[in-house]
Amino acid sequence: MTPELAQLRDFLAAHAPFDALPEADLQRAIRSLDVRYVRRQQPILTLGQPNAHLHVVRKGAVEVTGPQGALVARYGEGDSFGYPSLLGDGIASAHATAIEDTLLYQLPVETFRALRAQHADFAEFFDAAQAHRLRAALDRRTQAAELVTPLRRLLKRAPVTLPLDASIRPAAQTMAEAHVSSLLV
């Protein structure tokens, strides 16, 4: 093995999910990799366009944004991205842009799918990451809905209030009796 391939092998073997692959399959993955250099602020993936690779950041940093430009994730050395489209229809569901000059290892979709089919740990890594992304998206959507929910739907009782001239002692007693941690004055 050449020194360059040995260095590539050592890098992948140090990062999940490649660290769980047997040596023969790790070697197969290495032989199938493409290396790509992307300048700062240049696109890597474009929303709605085909994606045929799992991207592994060797050096640099990548920012992934959703359809409205909201930050989805930032990736650095050893992180993988682009897998949601490989798990689905092959179409990028987000934009990915290099935020630093970036060196990527690109694993072709065919090799990605073969490794998923042959190694449960490899498949589980991406399934769990995808489930986490979906939960986070649902949480963001839920939080956004809560921001526009009328207060009358959230209030279960009338607010606890005190007159402006009330002292501390009656305020504390009222809070204790009402089981609240704050009052409207």
Solvent accessible surface area in square Angstrom, and as a share of the most:
residue,aa,sasa,rsa
1,M,132,0.59
2,T,67,0.39
3,P,107,0.67
4,E,120,0.54
5,L,72,0.36
6,A,35,0.27
7,Q,110,0.49
8,L,18,0.09
9,R,62,0.23
10,D,84,0.44
11,F,14,0.06
12,L,0,0.00
13,A,27,0.21
14,A,74,0.57
15,H,46,0.20
16,A,45,0.35
17,P,5,0.03
18,F,1,0.01
19,D,81,0.42
20,A,57,0.44
21,L,15,0.07
22,P,67,0.42
23,E,80,0.36
24,A,76,0.59
25,D,24,0.12
26,L,3,0.01
27,Q,35,0.15
28,R,74,0.27
29,A,0,0.00
30,I,7,0.03
31,R,169,0.62
32,S,32,0.21
33,L,21,0.11
34,D,69,0.36
35,V,90,0.52
36,R,82,0.30
37,Y,120,0.46
38,V,7,0.04
39,R,147,0.54
40,R,145,0.53
41,Q,101,0.45
42,Q,89,0.39
43,P,77,0.49
44,I,16,0.08
45,L,22,0.11
46,T,60,0.35
47,L,60,0.30
48,G,42,0.40
49,Q,99,0.44
50,P,102,0.64
51,N,10,0.05
52,A,53,0.41
53,H,43,0.19
54,L,0,0.00
55,H,2,0.01
56,V,1,0.00
57,V,0,0.00
58,R,30,0.11
59,K,115,0.49
60,G,21,0.20
61,A,15,0.12
62,V,0,0.00
63,E,37,0.17
64,V,14,0.08
65,T,27,0.16
66,G,6,0.06
67,P,86,0.54
68,Q,167,0.74
69,G,49,0.47
70,A,65,0.50
71,L,88,0.44
72,V,44,0.25
73,A,26,0.20
74,R,151,0.55
75,Y,38,0.14
76,G,24,0.23
77,E,99,0.45
78,G,8,0.07
79,D,58,0.30
80,S,13,0.08
81,F,3,0.01
82,G,8,0.08
83,Y,11,0.04
84,P,23,0.14
85,S,6,0.04
86,L,4,0.02
87,L,55,0.27
88,G,47,0.45
89,D,116,0.60
90,G,15,0.14
91,I,67,0.34
92,A,5,0.04
93,S,64,0.41
94,A,10,0.08
95,H,64,0.28
96,A,1,0.01
97,T,38,0.22
98,A,0,0.00
99,I,46,0.24
100,E,89,0.40
101,D,68,0.35
102,T,1,0.00
103,L,52,0.26
104,L,0,0.00
105,Y,16,0.06
106,Q,14,0.06
107,L,0,0.00
108,P,25,0.16
109,V,20,0.12
110,E,123,0.55
111,T,17,0.10
112,F,0,0.00
113,R,116,0.42
114,A,30,0.23
115,L,0,0.00
116,R,58,0.21
117,A,91,0.70
118,Q,105,0.47
119,H,35,0.16
120,A,84,0.65
121,D,97,0.50
122,F,1,0.00
123,A,15,0.12
124,E,103,0.46
125,F,75,0.31
126,F,0,0.00
127,D,62,0.32
128,A,47,0.37
129,A,27,0.21
130,Q,38,0.17
131,A,39,0.30
132,H,114,0.51
133,R,56,0.20
134,L,111,0.55
135,R,141,0.51
136,A,31,0.24
137,A,43,0.33
138,L,113,0.56
139,D,80,0.41
140,R,114,0.42
141,R,182,0.67
142,T,63,0.36
143,Q,106,0.47
144,A,56,0.44
145,A,55,0.43
146,E,98,0.44
147,L,154,0.77
148,V,123,0.70
149,T,31,0.18
150,P,49,0.31
151,L,132,0.66
152,R,195,0.71
153,R,168,0.61
154,L,94,0.47
155,L,102,0.51
156,K,183,0.77
157,R,131,0.48
158,A,80,0.62
159,P,76,0.48
160,V,31,0.18
161,T,78,0.45
162,L,29,0.14
163,P,85,0.53
164,L,158,0.78
165,D,129,0.67
166,A,39,0.30
167,S,67,0.43
168,I,147,0.74
169,R,182,0.66
170,P,52,0.33
171,A,22,0.17
172,A,56,0.43
173,Q,99,0.44
174,T,33,0.19
175,M,55,0.24
176,A,70,0.54
177,E,137,0.62
178,A,20,0.15
179,H,167,0.74
180,V,38,0.22
181,S,103,0.67
182,S,79,0.51
183,L,35,0.17
184,L,105,0.52
185,V,117,0.67
